[in-house]
Amino acid sequence: MVSMGRMSDMRGDGKWRIIVMDCLIPSLRARSWMISRDFYRDLEDVRSDMFEAALDAWEETAKGVPPRDVPELMVKAAMRVAYQRANGHKNESSASDLEALLAYEEPFPDPPVKASSIIHSADPRDPAVAEQLRGERTGALWHTYGLDGIFGRHHEELRAGRKSGLRTVAASDAMLARTFVAGCNYYYYASDIYPRFVDLPAAAKALGIAKSTAYRMVRAGTFPCPPIRMGGSYQVLTHALMHSLSIPDIVVHADDVENGAAHAGGYG
């Protein structure tokens, strides 16, 4: 089909190129919906970005790329651009957009006094407020995915002193203040609750690459996240996968995550 598309392009007819794109739509549909939901972007805008990026990849792979590899490269390019633009959209959102999406009505009631609470009537452009909103949104998202038990155990370890808070990032004034109030550092990277490794099929699925193609790319040394051989299987570092998908590894505070999850669960 790709070869037919190339021949069609030479004749100035883009019909087969569109047919190739139509065949990719099932691979992109679920991912576009997730990006639209997680980054609060219009679904049609996300799919338009993906379509444009896939067509750009079609042009860029016209020479020197085997036809069988072109669809996977188009899907990967589409997802990368969609995530990048979604992140840009999130960072450029106006104050009113943030307030509309993340305006919680009541603070998390238990315990009655915490180092943070659901924000209302605050300026989301303030770095400290933006930090809190980010953590609360993350908590709400994790609650939606059923991860309360996982991050809850992580928070218990932090508060019991069995795990240390974040030490590898320059502390902001807000971080120093909250650490002083709590007496401990309860900041951590979002990726800390994820497994350190994911298996190759799972990584390939996230990247929109067929399982058989993923193993072929590993053998050729072209898989986007170089895997590690462990026993009889290949494993991919979670950090490397997040980087390939342009997913930022954000810093969150345990209180904010719990507040957001509580609100999402109807307890706030």
N, C-alpha and C positions, 0 to 999 in steps of 0.2 A: 504494500500500500504506500509506504514511504517512497519507494522507487517510482511508483506511478505519479506521486505528488511532485517529485523532482522533474520528471518528464513534462508534466503538466505546466510547471513553472516555466520551463524553457519555451513553451508555446505561448506564454503569457496568460494562461488559464489557471485560476486559483481554485478550481472546483475540487480537485483531489486534496489540496491542502486543507480545505474546510472539512472534508470527510475525515481526514486524520484527526483534526481538532474535535469533531463530533465523537470519535472513538475514545478520546481522552476525558471527555466530560464526566463519565462515571467515576473516574479516579480522583477528580478534582471536586466533585459535588460535596462530599462529606467534609473535606478539609475546608472548603470555602465557608460552609455553614459554621464550623467551629471558630474560624477566624472572625467571622461576622459577630458571633455571640461573645467571644472572649475579649475582643477589642472594640466592641460597640461601633462597628462600621456597617454601613448599608451593604446588604448581601450582594446586590447587583454591582456595586462599586468593587467589591472584592473579586467577583467573578470577571468583571471587566479587566481588572489588573492582571488576573491570571491569564486571561485570553491573550492580552497584549504581550505579556512576557513569554508565553508559549510560542506565539508567532515570531517574536524576536529570536528565540532559541532555534526555531525552524530555519530562519535566515542564517544564523551564525553557524549552524551545523551543515550547511549546504556542501561544504568541502571537507574532506579528511575524516569524516565520522561515518562508521558503518550504518547503513539504514536501520538495522535492527536495534541500535542503541538510541536512535533519535527520539522515539516517544518517551522513554524514561528521562532523557535530558530535558525534554520540553516540560514534563510534569515537575521535575525538580526546580527548574527555572521559575515556573509559575508559582510554586509554593514559596520559594525564597523571596521573590518580589512582593507577593501578597503579605508575607509576614513583615518585611521591611517597611512597606507603606502603612501597614496597620500600626506598627510601632510609632511611625512618624505621626500618624493621625492621632494616636493616643497622647503623644507628647505635645502636640500642637492644639489640643482641645481647649476651647475657651473655658473660663471659670464657670459659666452658666451650664455648660455641658457636663462638667465634672460634678457640679452640685446636683444636677437633675438625676444623674446616674447613681450617685453615691450619697444621697441625703437620707440618713437614718433618723428616725423619729425619737427614739429613746436610747439612753446608754444601757450597756450590758449590766444587769442588776447584781450579779453575784461574782466576786465580792462587791460590797457597796462602794468601795474606794479602790481605784486601780490607777496605775501610772498613765493610763490612757482610757478614753471612752469614745463611743461613736460621736463623730463631730457633727455639730450643727451650727449654722450661722458663722462659719469660719471661711477664711480666704484660702482656697485650694492652691493658690499660687505661692503661698508661704511654704518654704521647703519642709518645715516641720509638719505642716498640715498635709502636704502632698505625700510625705512619708507615711503618715497614718492612714490616709486614704488608700495608698497602695497596699498596705498590709491588710486592711479591712476587705478590700476587693479580692485579694488573694484568698483570705479565709472564706469568703462567700463562695468563691469558685471551688475551693477544695471541698467545702461542705456539699456542693452540688455533685461532686465526683465521689462522695462517700469516703473521704479521707480523714474524717474527724479523729478516728482512733489512731491513725498514724501520726498526725501532727500533735495530737494530745499526748501520746507517749513521749514524743520528742520534747514537748514543753515540760513534762514531768521530770525528764532527765536534766533539763536546763535548771529548773527551779530547785532540784535536789542537789545540784552541784556535780552530778555525775557526767555532765557534758558542759564544756565551756562555751560562753557566748562568742560572738564574732570578734576575731582579733586581727584579721588580715585586711581591713579597710580603714581608711582615715576616718576618724570619728567626727561627725558634725556636732555643732553646738547642741542640737536637739538630742542627739544620741548620748552625749555626755551628761546632759541634764537628766534624761530619763534613767540612765544607768545609776546616777547619783541618788535619785529618788527611790528606785527599787532596791538599791544596794547591791545589785548584780546586773550582769550584762545578758539581756534576753534577746539580743539580735542574732539572726542567723540568715544564711543564704537559703532561698526557697528550695534549691536543689538538695539541701541536707536531708529532706524527708524522702527523697526518691532513692531507689536502689542505685548503687554506684555504677553498675553495669546493666545493660539490657542485651538480650540475645539478638543475633543478627536478623532473624525474621521480623522481630518486633521493630528494630531500627529501620529495616527496609520498608515495612508498612508505613511507618511515620513519614518516611521520605517519599512515599508514593512509588516505590520500586518493587517490581515483582520479585518473589523469593528466588526463583531460578536465576534471574538477571543479577540479583545481589551476589549470589555465590560466584557467578561468572566474573563480576566486577572485582570481587575479592581476589580471585585468582590472577586477574590482570593488574591488580594494584590500583584500581580506579574507583573503589568505593569511597563515597564522600567522607566517611568517618573510619579511618583505618582500624580494623578490628584486632582483638587480641585472642590468640588461640588458647583456650582453657579446656584441657582434657579433649573431649571429642567435639567441642562446639566453639563457635566464634562468639565473642562478646564485644560490645561496643561501649565505650565510656559514655555515661549519660551526659557529661559536660560537652563532649565532642558532638553528640547528637543535637543537643540544644543549640550549639554554635552553628551547626550546619542548617538548622531550621530558623536561625536568627531569633531564637527565643532568649531574652535576657535573663540572667540569673540574678534576680532582684534580692535586695536585703529587706527583711521584714522583722517586725517585733512580735513576740509571742502574744502580748495583750491585744494588738491590733488584729492579728489573725483570728483569735478567739472571738473578738467582738463582731467581726464580719461574718464568721460562721454562725454565731448565735443569732444575728439578725436574719441571715438567710434561712435559718431553721425556724424562724418565728418566735424566738425567745427574747429578742431585743426590742 
